[in-house]
Amino acid sequence: MPFLERLSSYEGAAEFWLKEGWHFHDAADLFYYAGDLDRARRALEAGLAKFANPGTTDVLQELPQLELRMERYFGRVGV
């Protein structure tokens, strides 16, 4: 089952979240665990950029998690 195979790796699961356009912080965690710091940073930056848009509602309250992980993983907040 190709769908399950994609989700069975950290990268595959992270790519799924990014494709869906939410859970950016979870995607960043998965990339980070896989050792792909560049993609982890890009996932966080994509989420921060999305929620910086005034017309976007952060229903899942992702923004605080994105900021926390950006600080924890990369020592800075923001894009």
Contact map, one row per residue, 1 for C-alpha under 8 A:
1111100000000000000000000000000000000000000000000000000000000000000000000000000
1111110000000000000000000000000000000000000000000000000000000000000000000000000
1111111000000000000000000000000000000000000000000000000000000000000000000000000
1111111100000000000000000000000000000000000000000000000000000000000000000000000
1111111110000000000000000000000000000000000000000000000000000000000000000000000
0111111110011000000000000000000000000000000000000000000000000000000000000000000
0011111111111001000000000000000000000000000000000000000000000000000000000000000
0001111111011000000000000000000000000000000000000000000000000000000000000000000
0000111111111000000000000000000000000000000000000000000000000000000000000000000
0000001111111100000000000000011011000000000000000000000000000000000000000000000
0000001011111110000000000000011001000000000000000000000000000000000000000000000
0000011111111111000000000000000000000000000000000000000000000000000000000000000
0000011111111111100000000010010000000000000000000000000000000000000000000000000
0000000001111111110000000111011000000000000000000000000000000000000000000000000
0000000000111111111000000010000000000000000000000000000000000000000000000000000
0000001000011111111100000000000000000000000000000000000000000000000000000000000
0000000000001111111111110110000000000000000000000000000000000000000000000000000
0000000000000111111111110010000000000000001000000000000000000000000000000000000
0000000000000011111110000000000000000000000000000000000000000000000000000000000
0000000000000001111111000000000000000000000000000000000000000000000000000000000
0000000000000000111111110000000000000000000000000000000000000000000000000000000
0000000000000000110111110000000000000000000000100000000000000000000000000000000
0000000000000000110011111110000000000000000000000000000000000100000000000000000
0000000000000000110011111111000000000000001101100000000000000100010000000000000
0000000000000000000000111111100000000000001100100000000000000100110010000000000
0000000000000100100000111111110000000000000000000000000000000000000000000000000
0000000000001110110000111111111000000001001000000000000000000000000000000000000
0000000000000100000000011111111100000011111100000000000000000000000000000000000
0000000000000000000000001111111110000001000000000000000000000000000000000000000
0000000001101100000000000111111111000001000000000000000000000000000000000000000
0000000001100100000000000011111111111011000000000000000000000000000000000000000
0000000000000000000000000001111111111011000000000000000000000000000000000000000
0000000001000000000000000000111111110000000000000000000000000000000000000000000
0000000001100000000000000000011111110000000000000000000000000000000000000000000
0000000000000000000000000000001111111000000000000000000000000000000000000000000
0000000000000000000000000000001111111111000000000000000000000000000000000000000
0000000000000000000000000000001100111111100000000000000000000000000000000000000
0000000000000000000000000000000000011111110000000000000000000000000000000000000
0000000000000000000000000001001100011111111000000000000000000000000000000000000
0000000000000000000000000011111100011111111100000000000000000000000000000000000
0000000000000000000000000001000000001111111110000000000000000000000001000100000
0000000000000000000000000001000000000111111111000000000000000000000000000000000
0000000000000000010000011011000000000011111111100000000000000000000000000000000
0000000000000000000000011001000000000001111111110000000000000000010011000000000
0000000000000000000000000000000000000000111111111000000000000000000000000000011
0000000000000000000000010000000000000000011111111100000000000000000000000000000
0000000000000000000001011000000000000000001111111110000000000010010000000000000
0000000000000000000000000000000000000000000111111111000000000010011000000000011
0000000000000000000000000000000000000000000011111111100000000000000000000000001
0000000000000000000000000000000000000000000001111111100100000000000000000000000
0000000000000000000000000000000000000000000000111111110111000010000000000000000
0000000000000000000000000000000000000000000000011111110100000000000000000000000
0000000000000000000000000000000000000000000000001111111100000000000000000000000
0000000000000000000000000000000000000000000000000011111110000000000000000000000
0000000000000000000000000000000000000000000000000000111110000000000000000000000
0000000000000000000000000000000000000000000000000111111111000000000000000000000
0000000000000000000000000000000000000000000000000010011111100000000000000000000
0000000000000000000000000000000000000000000000000010000111111110000000000000000
0000000000000000000000000000000000000000000000000000000011111100000000000000000
0000000000000000000000000000000000000000000000000000000001111100000000000000000
0000000000000000000000000000000000000000000000000000000001111111100000000000000
0000000000000000000000111000000000000000000000000000000001111111110000000000000
0000000000000000000000000000000000000000000000110010000001001111111000000000000
0000000000000000000000000000000000000000000000000000000000001111111100000000000
0000000000000000000000001000000000000000000000000000000000001111111110000000000
0000000000000000000000011000000000000000000100110000000000000111111111000000000
0000000000000000000000000000000000000000000000010000000000000011111111100000110
0000000000000000000000000000000000000000000000000000000000000001111111110000100
0000000000000000000000001000000000000000000100000000000000000000111111111100000
0000000000000000000000000000000000000000100100000000000000000000011111111111110
0000000000000000000000000000000000000000000000000000000000000000001111111111100
0000000000000000000000000000000000000000000000000000000000000000000111111111000
0000000000000000000000000000000000000000000000000000000000000000000011111110000
0000000000000000000000000000000000000000100000000000000000000000000011111111000
0000000000000000000000000000000000000000000000000000000000000000000001111111100
0000000000000000000000000000000000000000000000000000000000000000000001110111110
0000000000000000000000000000000000000000000000000000000000000000001101100011111
0000000000000000000000000000000000000000000010010000000000000000001001000001111
0000000000000000000000000000000000000000000010011000000000000000000000000000111
